[in-house]
């Protein structure tokens, strides 16, 4: 894992609440708030300057732009939602490029777990805890913020124990 333990520890307390906000909002309303995306970008812009060397910081900002462009294209093709594309772009600078294979594996596992959890909760008494959630009726659509936010949080949490 290329993410340093130091960087993960410094990012995680600020990123985790945003990831929870994104997951909850997408489950509740099938929308990822622009304010959450902007908050995530702000955390990186402000904290990244102190956490990362300048060269790494600038490369990570380029990652944000590349993922944003890819997300806009995928959204235009109808492959992903606009909020998902924006959140993925905002999350991109927190990921060390050398960890992309780890991130993709973590995302795949988290996506499967989130989808299974959501579908099981939808057909269980747990649904009555949040009966107004739009995600219950959105099938076959799925609130990807649940998995995207979870993946970023898990990646940073793993970085606190497995980072360099």
trRosetta pair geometry for C-beta under 8 A, 3 or more apart (Angstrom, degrees):
i j d omega theta_ij theta_ji phi_ij phi_ji
1 96 7.5 111 176 49 65 137
1 99 5.8 37 -144 -104 66 116
1 102 6.3 1 -101 -16 82 177
1 158 6.9 -157 -111 130 157 105
1 159 6.3 -161 157 -106 137 68
1 162 4.7 83 14 122 148 104
1 163 5.5 -90 109 -101 120 46
1 164 6.8 -161 89 -32 75 78
2 96 3.7 -154 91 135 110 149
2 97 7.4 -34 72 57 158 53
2 98 3.7 96 -36 67 148 119
2 99 5.1 -133 32 -40 96 94
2 164 6.7 -13 -149 -11 30 125
3 7 5.9 -121 -172 76 81 120
3 8 5.4 81 145 -58 119 105
3 95 7.6 -71 -69 -146 117 38
3 96 4.6 -155 -62 -12 68 123
3 99 6.0 -4 -21 -38 95 154
3 155 7.4 116 -15 159 161 91
3 156 7.5 -126 168 -114 158 52
3 159 3.9 -54 109 -122 132 126
3 163 4.8 -77 103 -114 76 109
3 164 7.4 159 86 13 34 84
4 7 4.5 91 61 7 91 101
4 8 6.9 -159 91 -6 47 86
4 159 7.4 46 78 -178 25 109
4 163 5.0 89 174 164 18 124
4 164 5.2 -59 -108 65 65 83
5 8 5.7 -57 -147 38 31 112
5 9 6.2 32 156 -20 66 107
5 159 6.4 178 -104 155 42 71
5 160 5.9 78 -150 -147 77 35
5 161 7.5 99 -118 -54 107 9
5 162 7.9 171 -83 67 91 28
5 163 3.7 174 -59 73 57 115
5 164 6.8 -146 -12 65 82 31
6 9 6.0 -58 -150 35 26 109
6 10 6.5 16 157 -12 62 111
6 51 7.3 174 124 -154 91 84
6 163 7.5 -137 15 116 51 142
7 10 5.9 -64 -148 41 30 106
7 11 6.0 20 160 -13 69 113
7 51 4.7 101 -123 171 81 115
7 52 6.4 48 -111 -70 129 80
7 159 7.0 -61 82 158 86 139
7 163 7.1 -162 48 -159 87 156
8 11 6.1 -61 -139 43 26 104
8 12 5.8 36 165 -37 65 111
8 156 4.9 163 -149 -165 85 68
8 157 7.5 170 178 -72 119 9
8 158 7.7 -111 -142 78 151 47
8 159 2.9 -178 -87 109 144 114
8 160 4.5 -142 118 -61 123 61
8 163 5.1 -166 -3 -38 132 148
9 12 6.2 -46 -136 21 22 116
9 160 5.3 103 -72 -117 74 97
10 13 7.7 -64 -170 25 26 97
10 47 6.3 175 143 -180 108 122
10 50 7.7 -132 174 98 154 101
10 51 5.0 -170 85 -103 144 120
11 14 6.3 -86 -167 49 42 100
11 15 5.2 19 157 -13 86 126
11 43 7.1 98 -146 150 77 118
11 44 7.9 23 -126 -93 113 69
11 47 6.4 147 -97 117 68 143
11 51 6.6 57 -52 -128 91 171
11 94 6.0 138 -174 -136 154 110
11 156 5.5 -119 95 -136 112 133
12 15 5.8 -66 -126 46 26 103
12 16 5.6 35 176 -34 68 109
12 153 7.7 88 -141 -147 84 64
12 156 4.5 168 -88 141 87 124
12 157 6.4 106 -126 -76 133 58
12 159 7.7 -170 -57 66 114 108
12 160 6.3 -15 -30 -54 155 124
13 16 6.4 -38 -130 22 21 114
14 17 7.3 -64 -169 31 28 99
14 18 7.3 16 146 -8 61 114
14 43 4.6 160 135 -137 128 128
14 47 6.4 174 36 -33 160 156
15 18 5.7 -67 -158 42 41 111
15 19 6.0 42 150 -24 76 107
15 40 6.8 62 -128 -129 80 87
15 43 6.1 167 -74 124 73 161
15 94 6.5 83 -107 -114 153 156
15 152 6.4 -116 165 140 125 114
15 153 6.9 -177 121 -95 100 66
15 156 5.8 121 73 -17 142 168
16 19 5.6 -55 -145 35 31 112
16 20 6.5 30 157 -17 65 104
16 153 5.4 85 -117 -127 71 106
16 156 7.4 -128 -62 78 84 136
17 20 5.6 -53 -148 37 35 112
17 21 6.2 41 151 -23 66 105
18 21 5.4 -51 -148 36 33 117
18 22 6.3 35 152 -21 65 104
18 36 5.6 142 -162 -162 88 85
18 39 5.3 -168 -110 103 124 118
18 40 5.1 156 151 -74 155 87
18 43 7.0 -124 -16 -15 151 145
18 149 7.6 -149 117 -135 64 108
19 22 5.7 -51 -146 35 31 112
19 23 6.4 30 155 -17 64 106
19 149 3.7 145 -165 -173 73 90
19 150 6.8 140 171 -63 117 28
19 152 5.4 -156 -99 75 126 107
19 153 4.2 -180 107 -51 167 110
20 23 5.8 -54 -146 38 31 110
20 24 6.1 27 157 -15 65 111
20 149 6.8 170 -52 159 20 136
20 153 7.6 72 -47 -76 71 150
21 24 6.0 -60 -144 41 24 108
21 25 6.0 23 159 -18 64 112
21 33 7.4 -61 149 36 109 119
21 36 5.1 -169 110 -112 120 123
21 39 8.0 20 66 60 153 149
21 149 7.8 -164 59 -130 53 148
22 25 5.9 -56 -141 38 25 109
22 26 6.2 19 162 -15 62 110
22 32 5.3 17 -148 -136 90 101
22 33 7.7 -129 -103 33 63 78
22 36 5.0 155 -76 155 85 150
22 87 6.0 109 -147 -126 143 141
22 145 4.4 -136 157 -173 88 114
22 148 6.9 -77 135 86 136 101
22 149 4.0 169 78 -75 115 130
23 26 6.2 -63 -148 39 25 105
23 27 6.3 23 156 -17 63 110
23 143 7.7 100 -157 131 52 119
23 145 5.6 -168 -94 129 36 86
23 146 4.6 81 -146 -116 86 49
23 149 4.2 -124 -47 64 90 141
23 150 6.2 77 -88 -43 135 85
24 27 5.8 -58 -147 38 28 110
24 28 6.0 20 159 -14 66 114
25 28 5.8 -61 -141 43 27 107
25 29 5.9 -35 -179 36 66 107
25 31 6.2 -72 153 86 100 68
25 32 6.1 110 96 -118 122 40
25 33 5.5 -91 -162 -14 165 95
25 36 6.7 -150 17 -26 153 151
25 145 6.6 -44 73 115 86 160
26 29 7.2 -75 -117 60 19 67
26 30 6.3 40 -165 -124 58 25
26 31 6.6 -154 -103 60 55 23
26 32 5.4 0 -70 -69 103 77
26 83 7.2 177 -96 116 105 141
26 135 7.0 65 138 -71 65 130
26 143 3.7 140 141 -173 98 109
26 144 6.8 -102 -174 57 153 46
26 145 3.0 158 -26 45 151 123
26 146 5.7 -132 86 -34 122 73
26 149 7.7 -179 14 -7 129 124
27 118 7.5 -147 -119 -117 102 112
27 130 7.5 33 136 124 113 157
27 133 5.5 -34 149 -148 78 129
27 135 4.9 -72 -154 6 49 149
27 143 5.0 -176 -79 77 46 169
27 145 7.6 -117 -26 77 65 103
27 146 5.6 82 -61 -76 97 114
28 130 7.0 -96 -101 -177 80 130
28 132 7.3 20 -156 102 82 90
28 133 5.1 -90 -117 -117 42 79
28 134 6.8 54 146 17 35 85
28 135 7.3 -7 -23 -5 11 104
29 134 5.6 55 -139 17 26 128
30 134 4.6 -86 -10 99 107 125
30 135 5.7 156 -70 -74 86 72
30 138 5.4 146 -90 -87 137 150
30 141 7.0 49 -140 122 128 133
30 143 5.8 -119 -109 -93 60 94
31 83 5.8 155 -163 -52 53 159
32 36 6.1 -104 176 65 80 130
32 37 6.6 81 135 -49 109 103
32 81 7.7 133 10 108 107 125
32 83 3.2 148 39 173 100 122
32 84 6.7 136 -1 -60 141 44
32 86 6.9 -176 94 68 126 106
32 87 5.1 -69 166 -45 161 127
32 145 4.6 164 -82 -85 108 136
33 36 4.5 99 69 -2 90 100
33 37 7.3 -158 101 -2 53 82
33 83 7.8 44 -4 -134 16 124
34 37 5.4 -54 -152 38 41 113
34 38 6.1 39 152 -17 72 106
34 83 8.0 -109 -66 -113 59 87
34 86 7.1 -38 -115 139 68 162
35 38 5.7 -54 -143 42 31 110
35 39 6.1 37 153 -25 64 105
36 39 5.6 -50 -146 33 30 114
36 40 6.6 32 153 -20 62 102
36 87 7.4 -4 109 -101 108 103
37 40 5.8 -54 -154 33 31 111
37 41 6.6 28 150 -15 64 105
37 83 7.4 -143 -50 -152 128 70
37 86 4.6 -14 -127 139 156 112
37 87 5.6 -109 -98 -83 96 60
37 89 7.9 38 -161 67 115 93
37 90 4.7 -172 -160 -32 74 152
38 41 5.6 -52 -147 38 35 111
38 42 6.1 39 152 -23 67 105
38 90 7.8 -98 -61 -110 19 141
39 42 5.6 -53 -146 36 31 114
39 43 6.5 37 152 -24 63 100
40 43 5.8 -47 -152 28 32 113
40 44 6.8 26 152 -12 62 103
40 87 7.2 75 27 -142 159 68
40 90 4.0 86 92 152 123 125
40 91 6.5 -35 167 -70 146 60
41 44 5.9 -59 -155 39 34 107
41 45 6.1 32 152 -20 69 109
41 64 7.3 93 -120 -146 98 146
41 90 4.8 -88 -55 -131 82 98
42 45 5.7 -53 -140 38 31 110
42 46 6.0 16 166 -7 67 112
43 46 6.5 -68 -144 46 22 99
43 47 5.5 -12 175 13 64 122
44 47 6.6 -66 -119 54 19 89
44 48 4.6 27 -179 -32 63 127
44 60 7.2 -138 -174 131 126 126
44 64 7.7 160 101 -70 158 137
44 90 7.5 -178 3 -174 133 69
44 93 4.6 89 -162 87 151 134
44 94 6.3 -112 -93 -60 116 82
45 48 6.4 -23 -97 31 9 113
45 49 7.4 17 164 -26 43 102
46 49 6.8 -64 -176 17 24 109
47 50 6.1 -69 -165 44 46 99
47 51 5.5 30 149 -16 82 121
48 51 5.6 -65 -128 45 32 105
48 52 5.3 -15 -172 20 75 115
48 57 5.1 132 147 -129 105 99
48 60 6.6 -139 -156 81 142 144
48 93 6.5 -31 -95 147 153 128
49 52 7.6 -49 -100 50 10 80
49 54 7.9 22 -143 -100 66 70
49 57 6.2 67 -96 -134 46 156
52 56 4.3 -121 177 92 115 114
52 57 4.4 151 90 -64 118 82
52 60 6.8 37 108 0 177 141
53 56 4.8 83 59 13 83 106
53 57 6.8 -147 92 -11 38 91
54 57 5.4 -55 -146 35 31 118
54 58 6.4 28 158 -17 66 105
55 58 6.0 -56 -150 36 29 108
55 59 6.5 28 153 -16 64 107
56 59 5.7 -55 -147 39 33 111
56 60 6.2 34 154 -21 66 106
57 60 5.8 -57 -150 35 27 111
57 61 6.7 30 150 -20 62 102
58 61 5.6 -49 -151 31 35 113
58 62 6.8 39 148 -20 63 100
59 62 5.5 -51 -155 32 37 115
59 63 6.7 46 144 -25 65 97
59 97 7.2 -68 145 -25 123 131
60 63 5.2 -40 -153 25 40 119
60 64 7.0 49 146 -23 62 94
60 92 7.4 164 -171 124 72 77
60 93 3.7 85 159 -148 103 83
60 94 7.7 93 -164 -41 129 22
60 95 8.0 155 -134 57 99 54
61 64 5.5 -42 -158 24 40 117
61 65 6.9 37 147 -15 64 100
61 93 6.1 25 -75 -102 40 129
62 65 5.6 -53 -154 36 39 111
62 66 6.3 37 151 -19 70 105
63 66 5.8 -56 -144 38 32 110
63 67 6.1 26 159 -14 67 109
63 92 4.3 -161 134 150 101 113
63 93 5.6 152 69 -84 113 56
63 95 7.1 -148 157 64 155 93
63 97 6.8 -148 -86 -77 132 97
64 67 6.2 -61 -146 41 24 105
64 68 6.1 28 154 -22 63 110
64 89 5.3 76 -166 174 67 80
64 90 6.9 41 -136 -100 107 28
64 92 5.0 169 -88 71 50 118
64 93 5.0 -14 -52 -43 105 103
65 68 5.6 -55 -145 35 29 114
65 69 6.4 29 157 -18 64 104
65 89 7.7 65 -79 -156 14 112
66 69 5.9 -54 -150 36 29 109
66 70 6.4 27 153 -14 63 108
66 92 7.5 -172 64 179 85 160
67 70 5.6 -54 -145 41 34 112
67 71 6.0 38 153 -23 66 109
67 88 5.5 -136 168 127 122 93
67 89 4.4 174 100 -104 100 63
67 92 4.1 -174 6 -65 152 149
68 71 5.6 -56 -145 38 28 114
68 72 6.4 32 155 -22 64 102
68 85 7.2 89 -141 157 48 92
68 86 7.3 35 -122 -115 88 50
68 89 3.7 61 -72 -123 77 147
68 92 8.0 -112 -32 11 73 144
69 72 5.8 -49 -147 31 31 111
69 73 6.6 31 153 -16 62 105
70 73 5.7 -57 -153 38 32 112
70 74 6.2 28 152 -15 67 109
70 85 7.9 -163 96 -145 64 99
71 74 5.6 -54 -141 41 32 109
71 75 6.0 35 156 -21 66 106
71 80 6.7 -74 -148 80 76 134
71 84 7.3 -163 -149 105 114 70
71 85 2.7 138 172 -159 114 96
71 86 6.8 174 134 -47 152 35
71 88 5.5 165 -84 64 132 119
71 89 5.5 -101 9 -43 146 106
72 75 5.7 -54 -146 37 28 113
72 76 6.4 31 153 -21 62 106
72 85 6.2 132 -57 166 40 148
73 76 5.7 -54 -149 34 29 112
73 77 6.5 21 153 -12 63 108
74 77 5.7 -59 -148 42 32 108
74 79 4.3 -78 -171 64 86 119
74 80 4.7 27 129 22 118 106
74 85 6.3 173 68 -95 105 115
75 78 7.6 46 -179 -72 32 22
75 79 7.3 -89 -70 51 24 73
75 80 5.7 -63 -78 77 66 77
75 81 6.8 17 -118 159 98 14
75 82 5.1 76 -143 -86 146 62
75 84 7.9 164 -84 63 101 91
75 85 4.8 -65 -45 -29 120 151
80 84 4.6 -113 173 86 109 131
80 85 5.5 131 104 -56 120 88
80 88 8.0 1 153 -7 158 140
80 144 7.0 -34 -149 14 97 170
81 84 4.4 96 60 5 85 105
81 85 7.0 -149 96 -7 46 85
81 144 6.7 177 28 29 113 124
82 85 5.6 -54 -150 35 33 112
82 86 6.3 29 154 -16 67 106
83 86 5.7 -55 -145 39 32 109
83 87 6.1 29 157 -17 67 107
83 145 6.6 -35 128 -62 118 118
84 87 5.9 -56 -144 39 28 108
84 88 6.2 30 156 -21 64 107
84 144 4.5 24 -106 81 127 137
84 145 6.8 -127 -92 -59 74 71
84 148 6.3 169 -142 -36 80 153
85 88 5.9 -54 -147 35 27 111
85 89 6.5 26 154 -17 62 106
86 89 5.7 -56 -151 36 32 111
86 90 6.3 28 153 -16 66 107
87 90 5.6 -56 -145 40 34 109
87 91 6.0 30 155 -18 68 109
87 145 6.2 123 -15 -111 172 87
87 148 5.4 93 114 129 130 147
87 149 7.3 -58 -180 -63 141 77
88 91 5.8 -59 -144 40 28 110
88 92 6.5 51 152 -47 62 95
88 148 6.3 -92 -74 -142 76 133
89 92 5.6 -33 -154 1 32 121
90 93 7.8 -54 -180 19 34 97
91 94 5.8 -62 -172 32 57 115
91 95 7.0 49 141 -23 80 108
91 148 6.8 -157 -15 172 158 99
91 152 4.6 -109 -143 -89 126 136
92 95 5.9 -67 -158 30 40 111
94 152 6.3 64 79 -154 143 106
94 155 7.4 117 122 98 109 127
94 156 6.6 -41 167 -71 126 110
95 99 6.0 -133 -174 74 83 112
95 100 7.0 83 153 -86 125 64
95 103 5.5 20 -143 -81 132 154
95 152 8.0 -95 -59 -119 98 82
95 155 6.7 -26 -102 157 89 156
96 99 4.5 78 69 2 91 111
97 100 6.1 -9 -171 -36 47 108
99 102 4.6 -54 -169 47 78 118
99 103 5.5 85 128 -30 89 99
99 155 7.4 114 141 -158 140 115
100 103 5.4 -53 -143 37 32 114
100 104 6.3 33 157 -20 66 104
101 104 5.8 -51 -146 35 31 110
101 105 6.5 29 155 -15 63 106
102 105 5.9 -59 -151 39 30 109
102 106 6.1 29 153 -18 66 110
102 155 7.7 120 120 -127 104 96
103 106 5.6 -56 -144 40 30 112
103 107 6.0 32 155 -21 66 107
103 151 7.2 80 -165 168 79 115
103 155 5.9 18 -110 -106 86 135
104 107 5.6 -51 -142 37 30 113
104 108 6.3 33 156 -21 63 104
105 108 5.8 -51 -146 33 30 111
105 109 6.4 25 157 -12 63 107
106 109 6.0 -59 -148 41 29 107
106 110 5.9 24 156 -16 65 114
106 151 5.7 126 122 -147 100 89
106 154 5.9 -174 -177 103 124 124
106 155 5.9 132 105 -77 163 86
106 158 7.5 -118 -105 -4 145 153
107 110 5.7 -59 -139 43 28 109
107 111 5.9 33 159 -24 66 107
107 147 7.1 83 -160 157 73 106
107 148 7.9 16 -133 -106 105 52
107 151 4.6 27 -99 -126 73 148
108 111 5.8 -51 -143 33 25 112
108 112 6.6 24 156 -16 60 105
109 112 5.9 -56 -151 36 30 109
109 113 6.3 25 153 -14 65 110
110 113 5.6 -57 -144 42 32 110
110 114 5.9 32 157 -20 68 109
110 147 5.3 137 125 -155 97 85
110 150 5.1 179 -172 107 128 115
110 151 4.7 180 62 -79 159 84
110 154 6.3 -164 -83 18 136 152
111 114 5.8 -54 -140 38 27 109
111 115 6.1 27 159 -18 63 109
111 147 4.5 55 -99 -156 63 151
111 151 7.7 3 -46 -60 78 123
112 115 6.0 -57 -146 38 26 110
112 116 6.3 23 157 -14 63 110
113 116 5.9 -58 -145 41 28 109
113 117 6.0 28 157 -19 65 111
114 117 5.7 -55 -142 39 28 111
114 118 6.1 28 158 -19 64 109
114 142 8.0 111 118 170 104 123
114 146 4.8 151 -169 121 130 108
114 147 4.1 -149 36 -78 160 89
114 150 6.1 176 -74 29 127 153
115 118 5.9 -55 -144 37 26 110
115 119 6.2 19 160 -13 63 110
115 142 6.0 -23 -109 -141 91 150
115 147 7.4 2 -39 -63 77 132
116 119 6.0 -59 -143 41 27 106
116 120 6.1 23 159 -16 65 110
117 120 6.0 -58 -144 39 26 107
117 121 6.1 23 159 -16 64 111
118 121 6.0 -58 -144 39 26 108
118 122 6.2 35 154 -30 62 107
118 135 6.8 -77 -160 145 125 127
118 142 6.8 124 81 -147 159 96
118 143 7.2 176 -120 38 152 98
118 146 6.5 89 -66 111 128 170
119 122 5.5 -47 -147 27 31 120
119 123 6.9 4 161 3 61 107
120 123 6.5 -76 -154 49 30 92
120 124 6.0 20 154 -20 68 124
121 124 5.6 -71 -137 41 32 111
121 126 4.3 -70 -149 87 86 132
121 127 6.1 138 150 -64 71 71
122 127 5.7 67 -147 -86 30 121
122 136 5.2 157 -131 -134 97 79
122 139 8.0 98 -175 -50 166 121
123 127 7.3 69 -40 -33 11 133
124 127 6.3 142 67 -13 54 90
125 128 5.7 -34 -175 15 63 116
126 129 5.6 -34 -172 9 56 117
127 130 7.2 -88 -166 60 41 68
127 131 6.6 70 147 -98 77 63
127 136 6.1 90 -145 -115 113 136
128 131 5.8 6 -135 -62 42 101
130 133 4.6 48 132 -30 110 114
131 136 7.8 -37 -156 2 41 161
133 136 5.2 100 87 -17 95 98
134 137 6.4 -71 -166 47 50 95
134 138 5.9 63 141 -49 79 110
135 138 5.1 -49 -138 17 39 126
135 142 7.5 49 -156 -152 104 40
135 143 4.5 -44 -108 -28 133 122
135 146 7.8 79 -134 -36 163 133
138 141 4.2 -72 156 72 103 105
138 142 7.3 163 104 -75 117 23
138 143 7.2 97 59 -47 154 81
139 142 8.0 38 -106 -69 56 68
142 146 7.7 -92 160 38 88 121
142 147 7.9 28 136 -6 118 122
143 146 4.8 78 101 -14 99 108
144 147 5.7 -59 -160 45 54 103
144 148 5.5 49 145 -20 83 110
145 148 5.4 -54 -126 46 35 109
145 149 5.5 34 171 -17 70 110
146 149 6.7 -54 -141 39 13 104
146 150 6.4 10 154 -14 52 117
147 150 5.5 -59 -142 42 30 113
147 151 6.1 34 159 -26 66 106
148 151 5.8 -53 -147 31 28 111
148 152 6.7 23 157 -13 62 103
149 152 6.1 -57 -151 37 31 106
149 153 6.3 28 155 -15 66 110
150 153 5.8 -59 -146 41 30 110
150 154 6.0 28 158 -18 67 110
151 154 5.8 -56 -143 39 28 109
151 155 6.2 33 156 -24 64 107
152 155 5.6 -52 -146 33 30 114
152 156 6.5 23 159 -11 64 105
153 156 6.2 -60 -150 40 29 104
153 157 6.1 28 153 -19 65 111
154 157 5.5 -56 -141 40 32 112
154 158 6.1 34 157 -20 66 104
155 158 5.9 -55 -150 36 27 110
155 159 6.5 33 148 -24 60 106
156 159 5.2 -50 -151 31 36 120
156 160 7.0 45 151 -28 63 93
157 160 5.9 -44 -160 19 36 113
157 161 7.6 6 153 5 61 101
158 161 6.4 -75 -160 48 38 92
158 162 5.1 -17 166 25 81 121
158 163 7.9 123 121 -43 62 78
159 162 6.5 -71 -108 60 25 79
159 163 4.1 46 -171 -58 70 116
160 163 6.6 20 -70 3 12 116
